[in-house]
């Protein structure tokens, strides 16, 4: 099989495509792979067994992925992918090997929506696949992209991070999107990830999110460090919720009139030699820092 890369005269030389770019098409639900979405193959030469294809895809209901299927890169551990739309780079990504000849990255978080919308609304595009040694660059047709990508978006899960409406759902979506987008791993949220309690005694149930109980598959928690773990408190206000606190803390306790968080020394007075207890007072807007106190007993 003659690969695209063997046509390069020297390393890092761009190799032009030998056929016209195609339009985006819908990947129908496949009963074998179970994958659906939208795809395009800017370079395809079936007679030579060579192709470069790009897709936005998923198993229906699971997180949205961007995937590349490439012949000619000698199966590296990962590849780079840059995408331009109307002369502006929208993505510079690193895709990891999926083990089936494809390279993937999650695009399920809200940070990717502007790029997805650009692919649907743009008039012209370009894409570049690259490794540490080689580069392949070509025109990326956007014909048919709106309809095909709409099919992918309707089929695939994307995060809806709206803590003002539903802090529990928003936190779970945030962690799920982070794990698939950053590590290509499923999120694991252990017991105690979220909990409801009326912290301020106003008769409405509030939420606390302990991000330290979450991890990305076998990867340890991204929300913990030597200074503690990330904690968020959402207080019920006006028919919705306000994020009253979010930060790194070794722990917290509810006391009369507010909450006390054990914070890292960087959050304490200059004379503090280690972590300190900081009191936050309940207010109409949420929580307001009121100063350092003694760590309250249980």
N, C-alpha and C positions, 0 to 999 in steps of 0.2 A: 504494500500500500504506500503510495506516494503521499507524504504529508505536506501540509501547507508550509511547515517550517523548513523543510528541506529545500524549498524554493528560495529561501533567503540567502543572499550572497554573504552576508556577515551578520553576526549577532546584533540584535536590536534594529534590524532593518525591517521596515514596514512592508508587508506582502500584500499586493493588491488582489482584490477578489476577481475571479474569472467569469462570473456570471452576474446577471442582474439581481438586485435585491428583490425580495418578495414582499407581499403585504402581510400584515398581521392576520392570523386566523385563530378561531376558537379551537382549543383542545377539548374535544367532547369527552364526557365521562368515560373513562376506560375501565372496564370490569376487571382487567388483570392488574394494571398498575394502580388503579383507583384515582389517578391524577386527572385534574381538569384545569383549565385556565386559558391563557392566550400565548401565542408563540409566533416567532418569525425566524427565518434562516437567511441572514444576509449573504452567506456564502454556502453554496451547496453544489457539489459535483458528484452525483451518485455513481457515475461511471468510474471515477477514481476512488470512491469510498471516502470522500472528504466532505466535511460539513462544519459549519459554525452556526449554532442556533441559540436563541435567547428566548426565555419564557417567563411569564408571571404565572405561578401555578400553586396548587395545593391538592391534598386530599380534601374533598369537600368538608367544610366546617373546621378544618385545621388551619394554622397560621399561613399567611401568604408568604411565598418564597419567590425570589428571583433565581433562576437556574440557567446555567450555560451547559450546552452539550457540544464538545469540541473534539475534533480529530486533528492530530498533528502536534500535540504538546507533550507527548511521551508521558502522559499521566503524572503531572507534578502533584505535590501535596496540596497546593492551592494555586489560584490564578488571580490576577488583577483584572478588573473590568471598569472601564471609564465610559460614561454615556454622556453625549452632548445633544442638546436640543436647541435648534435655532441659534447655533453659535455659542451657546452657554453650557458649561459643564454642569450637569445636574447630579451626577454621582461619580465617585471614585472609590470603588469597593474592592474588598478582598473576599473571594468566594472559596469555600473549603470543599474538598473532595467529599462526595456523598457515598462513595464506595460502589456506585453503579455506573461509573463513567461520566456522571454529571458533577457540576460544581454549584453550590447553593449558598444563599444567604437569606435570612429572614428580612422581610419588609413589612412586618405587621404593625409596627408602632406608628404613631401620628407624625413622627419626624420625616417619614418617607412620602407622605401624601402629596406634598408639593411636586416632587419629582414624578410621581405617577400621573398627576394631573398634567404635567408638562408633556409627557409622552402622549397623552390623549389629545392635547390641544395644539401641539406644535405642528409646524409645516415641514421641517426637515431635521434629520438627526445623523449622528455618527457614533460608532462605538469602537472601542479598542480593547482587545484581549492582550494580556501581557504576563510574562513570567520574569524571573530574574535575568533571563537570557534572550528571550524573543518577544516580538511585538507583531500584532496583526491588527490592522486598522481598515475600516471601510464605512461606506454610507449605511445608515440605518433608516429604512423606509418607515414612515409613520402612517402609511395608507392602511385604513381599516383598524387603526389602533384603538380608537374610542370604543367601538362596539365590542371588539375582542377583549379589551381590558375590562370593560364593564362586566363581561361574563365572569372574568376571574374575580373581580371585586365582589360580585354577588355570591360567589361560591366559597370564598376563602374568609377565614377569620381575621379581623383586624381589631386592634384595641380601641375601645371607646372610653377614654379616660376623662371622666366627668365627676370628680369627687364632690362637687356641690350637690349633685343629685344622689349619688350612691358611692360613698367612700369605700365600701367593701369591694364592690365590683371594679371600681377604678384601680384600687391597689392590686387586685388580682390580675387585671388586664396589664397594668404597668410591668409587673414582674414577668408575666407570660411573654410579653413583647420583648422585654429586655433579654431574656434567656434565649429566645429563638433568634433575635436579630443580632445579638452580640456573640453568642457562643454556639448557635445552632443546636441548642439543647432544650429539652422540655423542662418547664419550671416545676419545682416541687415546693409546695407551701405546707409546712408541717403544722401540727396543732398549735394554736395560739397565734397564728398569723394575724387574724383580726378578732376583735372582741367588742361586744356592745355593752355599754354601762352608762348610767346617768351620772357622769362625773361631777357636773356642777349643780346637781340637785334641783333642776328646773322642771322635772317631770318628763323630760324628753330623753330618748336614748341616744347617746353619743357613740363614736367609734374610736378605737385605738388600733393602729397597725404596727405590728412588730416585724419589720422587714428582716430582722436577724434570723427569723425562723425559716426563711426561704433560701433556696439554692437552685442552681441550674444543673439538674441531673446530678452527676457525681462531683461537680465543681462546687467548692465551698461557697458560702454566702458572699455575694458581692456587696452586701450592705453592712458588713461588720469589719472592724479593724481593731487595732490595739487600744483605740480610744472608746470603744463601745460599739453599739449597733444603732442603725437608723430607726427612729420611732416617729410616728405621726399621730396626732390627736385631731379628730374632726368633731367639732361641737355643733349640735343642732341649733340652728338659728333661722327664724323666719320661714319655716316650711322646707328648708334645705340644710346644708351644712357649710361651715367654714373650717378651713384648715388652720387650727389655732396654733399648732406647733409641728415642726418637722425638723429633726436634727439628730446628731449622734449623742447617745446617752447610755450610761451604764445601767440605768434603771430609772423608774419614776414611782412616786407615791402621791395619792390624792389626799389633800389636807383641807381643813376648813378654809374656804375662800379661794382655793386654787390648787395647783399641782407643783410638786417639787421634782426636778430632774437632776440627776447626778451627771454633771458635765465635765468634759476634759479641761485641763488646766488653761488651755487657750481661751476658754470661755469664762475664766474666773478673774478675780482681781490680780494685779501684778504680783502682789506679795504671796499669793497662793503657791504652795509647793507641789500640789497634786490636784486631783479632781476635787470639785466643790459641789455643794448642793445649791441649786438656784430655784428660787420661788417665782412662779408665774401666777398672776392673779387673774381670776375669771372676770371678763368684761363683756359688754354687749357685742363687741367685735370678735371675741374669742379669748385669747390669753395675752397678757402683757407682762413682760419681765419686770419683777419688782426688787430683785436683789438677792444676795447670798444669805443662806440660812443654815442652821444645823440640819444634818440629815435626820428626818423624822423617824422615830422608832415604829415598828409594826404595831 
